[in-house]
Amino acid sequence: MDNILLISILGILALYFFGSMNVYKSMYRKIKEEKDLAEYKTESRDKDVKKYESQLQDSLQTIKDLDERLTKAREEVQKEKQKRNELRHRNELLQKRVDELYSSVGII
């Protein structure tokens, strides 16, 4: 009787530990799946961040290049405006001189 009681207690304990082991294995698998999923999402987000940083750097470089070209174009426009104003002023002076010459020829 003592052996049967001891065997039944050991059997119950073995079933309990076997059941506990299965529960812990199941929990471990679920935690590992969640961890793997979290790592995958993190890697995916890191790749996206790197891609967007690269695009941002390219865009910033493009903006810098366009800003330099715009600055050069503005300077050229300013120079052309100055030339135009100088030529207009010179043209006015020459027109006055022509008028003076015509009036002096008319007097003669």
DSSP file (Angstrom, degrees, kcal/mol; ACC not computed):
  #  RESIDUE AA STRUCTURE BP1 BP2  ACC     N-H-->O    O-->H-N    N-H-->O    O-->H-N    TCO  KAPPA ALPHA  PHI   PSI    X-CA   Y-CA   Z-CA
    1    1 A M     >        0   0    0      0, 0.0     4,-2.6     0, 0.0     5,-0.2   0.000 360.0 360.0 360.0 -39.1    0.0    0.0    0.0
    2    2 A D  H  >  +     0   0    0      1,-0.2     4,-2.6     2,-0.2     5,-0.2   0.888 360.0  51.1 -64.8 -36.3    2.8    2.3    0.8
    3    3 A N  H  > S+     0   0    0      2,-0.2     4,-3.1     1,-0.2    -1,-0.2   0.908 110.1  48.6 -66.6 -41.1    4.4    1.7   -2.6
    4    4 A I  H  > S+     0   0    0      2,-0.2     4,-3.0     1,-0.2     5,-0.2   0.919 113.2  47.5 -65.5 -42.6    1.1    2.4   -4.4
    5    5 A L  H  X S+     0   0    0     -4,-2.6     4,-2.4     2,-0.2    -2,-0.2   0.920 114.6  46.4 -63.8 -43.3    0.7    5.6   -2.4
    6    6 A L  H  X S+     0   0    0     -4,-2.6     4,-2.6    -5,-0.2    -2,-0.2   0.912 114.4  47.5 -65.8 -42.3    4.3    6.6   -3.1
    7    7 A I  H  X S+     0   0    0     -4,-3.1     4,-2.8     2,-0.2    -2,-0.2   0.908 112.8  49.0 -65.0 -41.6    3.9    5.7   -6.8
    8    8 A S  H  X S+     0   0    0     -4,-3.0     4,-2.7     2,-0.2    -2,-0.2   0.904 112.3  47.8 -66.4 -39.1    0.7    7.6   -7.1
    9    9 A I  H  X S+     0   0    0     -4,-2.4     4,-2.8     2,-0.2    -2,-0.2   0.927 114.4  46.5 -65.1 -44.2    2.2   10.7   -5.4
   10   10 A L  H  X S+     0   0    0     -4,-2.6     4,-2.8     2,-0.2    -2,-0.2   0.893 112.9  50.5 -64.2 -38.5    5.2   10.5   -7.7
   11   11 A G  H  X S+     0   0    0     -4,-2.8     4,-2.7     2,-0.2    -2,-0.2   0.917 111.7  47.0 -63.1 -44.0    2.9   10.0  -10.7
   12   12 A I  H  X S+     0   0    0     -4,-2.7     4,-2.7     2,-0.2    -2,-0.2   0.924 113.9  47.8 -64.3 -43.7    0.8   13.0   -9.7
   13   13 A L  H  X S+     0   0    0     -4,-2.8     4,-3.0     2,-0.2     5,-0.2   0.911 111.4  50.8 -62.8 -41.1    4.0   15.1   -9.1
   14   14 A A  H  X S+     0   0    0     -4,-2.8     4,-2.7     2,-0.2    -2,-0.2   0.922 111.8  47.4 -62.7 -43.3    5.4   13.9  -12.5
   15   15 A L  H  X S+     0   0    0     -4,-2.7     4,-2.8     2,-0.2    -2,-0.2   0.904 112.7  50.0 -62.3 -41.3    2.1   14.9  -14.2
   16   16 A Y  H  X S+     0   0    0     -4,-2.7     4,-2.8     2,-0.2    -2,-0.2   0.949 114.3  43.1 -62.4 -48.7    2.2   18.3  -12.4
   17   17 A F  H  X S+     0   0    0     -4,-3.0     4,-2.6     2,-0.2    -2,-0.2   0.881 114.4  50.9 -66.7 -36.9    5.8   19.0  -13.5
   18   18 A F  H  X S+     0   0    0     -4,-2.7     4,-2.1    -5,-0.2    -2,-0.2   0.925 113.1  45.9 -64.0 -44.3    5.1   17.7  -17.0
   19   19 A G  H  X S+     0   0    0     -4,-2.8     4,-2.2     2,-0.2    -2,-0.2   0.907 113.6  49.1 -63.5 -42.6    2.1   20.0  -17.3
   20   20 A S  H  X S+     0   0    0     -4,-2.8     4,-2.8     1,-0.2     5,-0.2   0.907 109.2  53.2 -62.6 -41.6    4.0   22.9  -15.8
   21   21 A M  H  X S+     0   0    0     -4,-2.6     4,-2.6     1,-0.2    -1,-0.2   0.915 109.3  48.3 -61.4 -42.7    6.8   22.3  -18.2
   22   22 A N  H  X S+     0   0    0     -4,-2.1     4,-2.5     2,-0.2    -1,-0.2   0.896 111.2  50.7 -64.5 -39.9    4.4   22.4  -21.2
   23   23 A V  H  X S+     0   0    0     -4,-2.2     4,-2.5     2,-0.2    -2,-0.2   0.936 112.8  45.6 -62.4 -46.3    2.9   25.6  -19.9
   24   24 A Y  H  X S+     0   0    0     -4,-2.8     4,-2.7     2,-0.2    -2,-0.2   0.876 111.9  51.9 -66.6 -37.1    6.3   27.3  -19.5
   25   25 A K  H  X S+     0   0    0     -4,-2.6     4,-2.6    -5,-0.2    -1,-0.2   0.926 110.9  48.4 -62.6 -43.0    7.4   26.0  -22.9
   26   26 A S  H  X S+     0   0    0     -4,-2.5     4,-2.3     2,-0.2    -2,-0.2   0.922 113.1  46.8 -62.9 -44.8    4.2   27.5  -24.4
   27   27 A M  H  X S+     0   0    0     -4,-2.5     4,-2.6     1,-0.2    -1,-0.2   0.902 111.5  52.1 -63.6 -40.7    4.8   30.8  -22.7
   28   28 A Y  H  X S+     0   0    0     -4,-2.7     4,-2.8     2,-0.2    -2,-0.2   0.918 109.7  49.1 -61.9 -44.4    8.5   30.8  -23.7
   29   29 A R  H  X S+     0   0    0     -4,-2.6     4,-2.7     2,-0.2    -2,-0.2   0.920 112.3  48.1 -61.3 -44.1    7.5   30.2  -27.4
   30   30 A K  H  X S+     0   0    0     -4,-2.3     4,-2.5     2,-0.2    -2,-0.2   0.921 113.3  46.9 -63.8 -43.0    4.9   33.1  -27.3
   31   31 A I  H  X S+     0   0    0     -4,-2.6     4,-2.5     1,-0.2    -1,-0.2   0.913 112.7  49.9 -64.7 -41.4    7.4   35.4  -25.7
   32   32 A K  H  X S+     0   0    0     -4,-2.8     4,-2.8     2,-0.2    -2,-0.2   0.907 110.6  49.8 -64.4 -40.7   10.1   34.4  -28.2
   33   33 A E  H  X S+     0   0    0     -4,-2.7     4,-2.6     2,-0.2    -2,-0.2   0.917 112.3  47.6 -62.2 -43.3    7.6   35.0  -31.1
   34   34 A E  H  X S+     0   0    0     -4,-2.5     4,-2.5     2,-0.2    -2,-0.2   0.897 112.5  49.6 -64.6 -39.5    6.7   38.5  -29.7
   35   35 A K  H  X S+     0   0    0     -4,-2.5     4,-2.6     2,-0.2    -2,-0.2   0.931 111.9  47.6 -64.7 -45.2   10.4   39.3  -29.3
   36   36 A D  H  X S+     0   0    0     -4,-2.8     4,-2.5     2,-0.2    -2,-0.2   0.905 112.7  49.4 -62.0 -41.6   11.2   38.2  -32.8
   37   37 A L  H  X S+     0   0    0     -4,-2.6     4,-2.6     2,-0.2    -1,-0.2   0.912 111.3  49.3 -63.7 -42.0    8.3   40.2  -34.1
   38   38 A A  H  X S+     0   0    0     -4,-2.5     4,-2.4     2,-0.2    -2,-0.2   0.907 111.8  48.8 -64.3 -41.0    9.4   43.3  -32.2
   39   39 A E  H  X S+     0   0    0     -4,-2.6     4,-2.8     2,-0.2    -2,-0.2   0.903 111.0  50.5 -64.9 -40.5   13.0   42.9  -33.5
   40   40 A Y  H  X S+     0   0    0     -4,-2.5     4,-2.7     2,-0.2    -2,-0.2   0.928 111.9  47.0 -62.3 -45.2   11.6   42.6  -37.1
   41   41 A K  H  X S+     0   0    0     -4,-2.6     4,-2.6     2,-0.2    -2,-0.2   0.901 112.4  50.6 -63.5 -39.6    9.5   45.7  -36.7
   42   42 A T  H  X S+     0   0    0     -4,-2.4     4,-2.6     2,-0.2    -2,-0.2   0.927 111.8  46.9 -64.1 -44.6   12.5   47.5  -35.2
   43   43 A E  H  X S+     0   0    0     -4,-2.8     4,-2.6     2,-0.2    -2,-0.2   0.911 112.4  50.6 -62.5 -41.7   14.8   46.5  -38.0
   44   44 A S  H  X S+     0   0    0     -4,-2.7     4,-2.3     1,-0.2    -2,-0.2   0.919 112.0  46.7 -62.6 -43.0   12.1   47.5  -40.5
   45   45 A R  H  X S+     0   0    0     -4,-2.6     4,-2.8     2,-0.2    -1,-0.2   0.888 110.5  52.8 -67.0 -38.0   11.7   50.9  -38.9
   46   46 A D  H  X S+     0   0    0     -4,-2.6     4,-2.6     2,-0.2    -2,-0.2   0.916 109.5  49.0 -62.5 -42.0   15.5   51.3  -38.8
   47   47 A K  H  X S+     0   0    0     -4,-2.6     4,-2.6     2,-0.2    -2,-0.2   0.919 112.1  48.6 -62.1 -42.7   15.7   50.6  -42.5
   48   48 A D  H  X S+     0   0    0     -4,-2.3     4,-2.9     2,-0.2     5,-0.2   0.913 110.9  50.5 -62.9 -42.1   12.9   53.1  -43.1
   49   49 A V  H  X S+     0   0    0     -4,-2.8     4,-2.6     2,-0.2    -2,-0.2   0.924 111.8  47.5 -62.6 -43.9   14.7   55.7  -41.0
   50   50 A K  H  X S+     0   0    0     -4,-2.6     4,-2.4     2,-0.2    -1,-0.2   0.912 112.4  49.8 -63.1 -41.6   17.9   55.2  -42.9
   51   51 A K  H  X S+     0   0    0     -4,-2.6     4,-2.5     1,-0.2    -2,-0.2   0.930 113.4  45.4 -62.3 -45.0   16.1   55.4  -46.2
   52   52 A Y  H  X S+     0   0    0     -4,-2.9     4,-2.6     2,-0.2    -2,-0.2   0.866 111.3  52.9 -68.7 -35.1   14.3   58.6  -45.2
   53   53 A E  H  X S+     0   0    0     -4,-2.6     4,-2.7    -5,-0.2    -1,-0.2   0.913 110.1  48.8 -63.7 -40.9   17.6   60.1  -43.9
   54   54 A S  H  X S+     0   0    0     -4,-2.4     4,-2.5     2,-0.2    -2,-0.2   0.931 112.5  47.2 -63.2 -45.3   19.2   59.3  -47.2
   55   55 A Q  H  X S+     0   0    0     -4,-2.5     4,-2.6     1,-0.2    -2,-0.2   0.897 112.1  51.1 -62.5 -39.2   16.4   60.9  -49.1
   56   56 A L  H  X S+     0   0    0     -4,-2.6     4,-2.8     2,-0.2    -2,-0.2   0.915 109.6  49.2 -64.6 -43.1   16.5   63.9  -46.7
   57   57 A Q  H  X S+     0   0    0     -4,-2.7     4,-2.4     2,-0.2    -2,-0.2   0.916 112.2  48.7 -62.3 -42.8   20.3   64.3  -47.3
   58   58 A D  H  X S+     0   0    0     -4,-2.5     4,-2.4     2,-0.2    -2,-0.2   0.917 112.6  48.2 -62.3 -42.4   19.8   64.1  -51.0
   59   59 A S  H  X S+     0   0    0     -4,-2.6     4,-2.6     2,-0.2    -2,-0.2   0.909 110.9  50.3 -65.1 -41.6   17.0   66.7  -50.9
   60   60 A L  H  X S+     0   0    0     -4,-2.8     4,-2.5     2,-0.2    -1,-0.2   0.904 110.8  49.3 -63.4 -40.4   19.1   69.0  -48.7
   61   61 A Q  H  X S+     0   0    0     -4,-2.4     4,-2.6     2,-0.2    -1,-0.2   0.913 111.3  49.8 -64.3 -41.3   22.0   68.8  -51.1
   62   62 A T  H  X S+     0   0    0     -4,-2.4     4,-2.8     2,-0.2    -2,-0.2   0.913 110.7  49.9 -62.1 -42.2   19.6   69.5  -54.0
   63   63 A I  H  X S+     0   0    0     -4,-2.6     4,-2.6     2,-0.2    -2,-0.2   0.913 110.5  50.0 -63.1 -42.5   18.2   72.5  -52.1
   64   64 A K  H  X S+     0   0    0     -4,-2.5     4,-2.4     2,-0.2    -2,-0.2   0.927 112.1  47.7 -61.6 -44.4   21.8   73.8  -51.5
   65   65 A D  H  X S+     0   0    0     -4,-2.6     4,-2.4     1,-0.2    -2,-0.2   0.926 113.4  47.2 -62.5 -44.6   22.7   73.4  -55.1
   66   66 A L  H  X S+     0   0    0     -4,-2.8     4,-2.7     1,-0.2    -1,-0.2   0.875 110.4  53.3 -65.4 -36.1   19.5   75.2  -56.2
   67   67 A D  H  X S+     0   0    0     -4,-2.6     4,-2.5     2,-0.2    -1,-0.2   0.911 109.3  48.7 -64.7 -41.6   20.1   78.0  -53.7
   68   68 A E  H  X S+     0   0    0     -4,-2.4     4,-2.5     2,-0.2    -2,-0.2   0.927 112.8  47.4 -63.0 -44.0   23.6   78.5  -55.0
   69   69 A R  H  X S+     0   0    0     -4,-2.4     4,-2.5     1,-0.2    -2,-0.2   0.902 112.1  50.2 -64.2 -39.3   22.3   78.6  -58.6
   70   70 A L  H  X S+     0   0    0     -4,-2.7     4,-2.6     2,-0.2    -1,-0.2   0.902 109.8  50.6 -65.1 -40.6   19.5   81.0  -57.5
   71   71 A T  H  X S+     0   0    0     -4,-2.5     4,-2.5     2,-0.2    -2,-0.2   0.929 111.6  47.7 -62.4 -44.9   22.1   83.3  -55.8
   72   72 A K  H  X S+     0   0    0     -4,-2.5     4,-2.5     1,-0.2    -2,-0.2   0.918 111.7  50.3 -61.5 -42.8   24.2   83.3  -58.9
   73   73 A A  H  X S+     0   0    0     -4,-2.5     4,-2.6     2,-0.2    -2,-0.2   0.903 109.9  50.6 -63.3 -40.5   21.2   84.1  -61.1
   74   74 A R  H  X S+     0   0    0     -4,-2.6     4,-2.7     2,-0.2    -1,-0.2   0.922 110.4  49.6 -62.5 -43.5   20.2   87.0  -58.8
   75   75 A E  H  X S+     0   0    0     -4,-2.5     4,-2.4     1,-0.2    -2,-0.2   0.917 111.4  48.9 -62.4 -41.7   23.7   88.4  -58.9
   76   76 A E  H  X S+     0   0    0     -4,-2.5     4,-2.6     2,-0.2    -2,-0.2   0.906 110.8  50.4 -63.9 -40.8   23.7   88.2  -62.7
   77   77 A V  H  X S+     0   0    0     -4,-2.6     4,-2.5     2,-0.2    -2,-0.2   0.916 110.3  50.1 -63.4 -41.9   20.3   89.9  -62.8
   78   78 A Q  H  X S+     0   0    0     -4,-2.7     4,-2.4     2,-0.2    -2,-0.2   0.918 111.2  48.8 -61.9 -42.7   21.5   92.6  -60.6
   79   79 A K  H  X S+     0   0    0     -4,-2.4     4,-2.7     1,-0.2    -2,-0.2   0.921 111.6  49.2 -63.0 -42.6   24.6   93.1  -62.8
   80   80 A E  H  X S+     0   0    0     -4,-2.6     4,-2.8     2,-0.2    -2,-0.2   0.886 110.0  51.4 -64.8 -38.2   22.4   93.2  -65.9
   81   81 A K  H  X S+     0   0    0     -4,-2.5     4,-2.7     2,-0.2    -1,-0.2   0.910 110.6  48.8 -63.7 -41.4   20.1   95.8  -64.3
   82   82 A Q  H  X S+     0   0    0     -4,-2.4     4,-2.7     2,-0.2    -2,-0.2   0.932 112.2  48.2 -63.7 -44.6   23.1   97.9  -63.4
   83   83 A K  H  X S+     0   0    0     -4,-2.7     4,-3.1     2,-0.2     5,-0.2   0.934 111.9  50.0 -59.5 -45.6   24.3   97.6  -67.0
   84   84 A R  H  X S+     0   0    0     -4,-2.8     4,-2.7     1,-0.2    -2,-0.2   0.917 111.8  47.6 -60.9 -43.2   20.9   98.5  -68.3
   85   85 A N  H  X S+     0   0    0     -4,-2.7     4,-2.6     2,-0.2    -1,-0.2   0.908 113.1  48.4 -65.1 -41.0   20.7  101.5  -66.1
   86   86 A E  H  X S+     0   0    0     -4,-2.7     4,-2.8     2,-0.2    -2,-0.2   0.923 113.5  47.2 -63.7 -43.4   24.2  102.7  -67.1
   87   87 A L  H  X S+     0   0    0     -4,-3.1     4,-2.9     2,-0.2    -2,-0.2   0.895 111.7  50.8 -65.7 -38.6   23.3  102.2  -70.7
   88   88 A R  H  X S+     0   0    0     -4,-2.7     4,-2.3    -5,-0.2    -2,-0.2   0.928 112.4  46.5 -63.7 -43.7   20.1  104.1  -70.3
   89   89 A H  H  X S+     0   0    0     -4,-2.6     4,-2.3     2,-0.2    -2,-0.2   0.920 114.0  47.7 -64.2 -43.0   21.9  106.9  -68.6
   90   90 A R  H  X S+     0   0    0     -4,-2.8     4,-2.8     1,-0.2    -2,-0.2   0.896 110.4  52.8 -63.8 -40.0   24.6  107.0  -71.3
   91   91 A N  H  X S+     0   0    0     -4,-2.9     4,-2.6     2,-0.2    -2,-0.2   0.904 108.7  49.9 -62.3 -41.2   21.9  106.9  -74.0
   92   92 A E  H  X S+     0   0    0     -4,-2.3     4,-2.4     2,-0.2    -2,-0.2   0.921 111.6  48.3 -63.1 -43.1   20.2  109.9  -72.4
   93   93 A L  H  X S+     0   0    0     -4,-2.3     4,-2.3     1,-0.2    -2,-0.2   0.927 113.3  47.0 -62.8 -43.6   23.5  111.8  -72.3
   94   94 A L  H  X S+     0   0    0     -4,-2.8     4,-2.7     1,-0.2    -2,-0.2   0.884 110.4  53.0 -65.9 -37.3   24.2  110.9  -75.9
   95   95 A Q  H  X S+     0   0    0     -4,-2.6     4,-2.5     2,-0.2    -1,-0.2   0.900 109.3  49.0 -64.9 -39.5   20.6  111.9  -76.9
   96   96 A K  H  X S+     0   0    0     -4,-2.4     4,-2.4     2,-0.2    -2,-0.2   0.908 111.3  49.8 -63.8 -41.2   21.2  115.3  -75.2
   97   97 A R  H  X S+     0   0    0     -4,-2.3     4,-2.5     2,-0.2    -2,-0.2   0.908 110.3  50.1 -64.3 -41.0   24.4  115.7  -77.0
   98   98 A V  H  X S+     0   0    0     -4,-2.7     4,-2.9     1,-0.2     5,-0.2   0.927 110.6  49.9 -62.3 -44.0   22.7  114.8  -80.3
   99   99 A D  H  X S+     0   0    0     -4,-2.5     4,-2.4     1,-0.2    -2,-0.2   0.902 110.7  49.7 -61.1 -40.2   20.0  117.4  -79.6
  100  100 A E  H  X S+     0   0    0     -4,-2.4     4,-2.4     2,-0.2    -1,-0.2   0.911 111.5  48.8 -63.8 -42.1   22.7  120.0  -78.8
  101  101 A L  H  X S+     0   0    0     -4,-2.5     4,-2.7     2,-0.2     5,-0.2   0.921 111.3  49.7 -65.3 -43.2   24.5  119.2  -82.1
  102  102 A Y  H  X S+     0   0    0     -4,-2.9     4,-2.6     1,-0.2    -1,-0.2   0.911 112.0  48.3 -60.6 -41.3   21.3  119.4  -84.1
  103  103 A S  H  X S+     0   0    0     -4,-2.4     4,-1.5     2,-0.2    -1,-0.2   0.885 112.4  47.9 -69.3 -35.2   20.5  122.7  -82.5
  104  104 A S  H  X S+     0   0    0     -4,-2.4     4,-1.4     2,-0.2    -2,-0.2   0.872 113.2  48.3 -70.8 -34.5   24.0  124.0  -83.2
  105  105 A V  H  < S+     0   0    0     -4,-2.7    -2,-0.2     1,-0.2    -1,-0.2   0.887 110.2  53.0 -68.9 -37.2   23.8  122.8  -86.8
  106  106 A G  H  < S+     0   0    0     -4,-2.6    -2,-0.2    -5,-0.2    -1,-0.2   0.824 106.9  51.8 -65.5 -30.6   20.4  124.5  -87.0
  107  107 A I  H  <        0   0    0     -4,-1.5    -1,-0.2     1,-0.2    -2,-0.2   0.849 360.0 360.0 -73.2 -35.3   21.9  127.7  -85.9
  108  108 A I     <        0   0    0     -4,-1.4    -1,-0.2    -5,-0.1    -2,-0.2   0.489 360.0 360.0 -72.3 360.0   24.6  127.6  -88.5
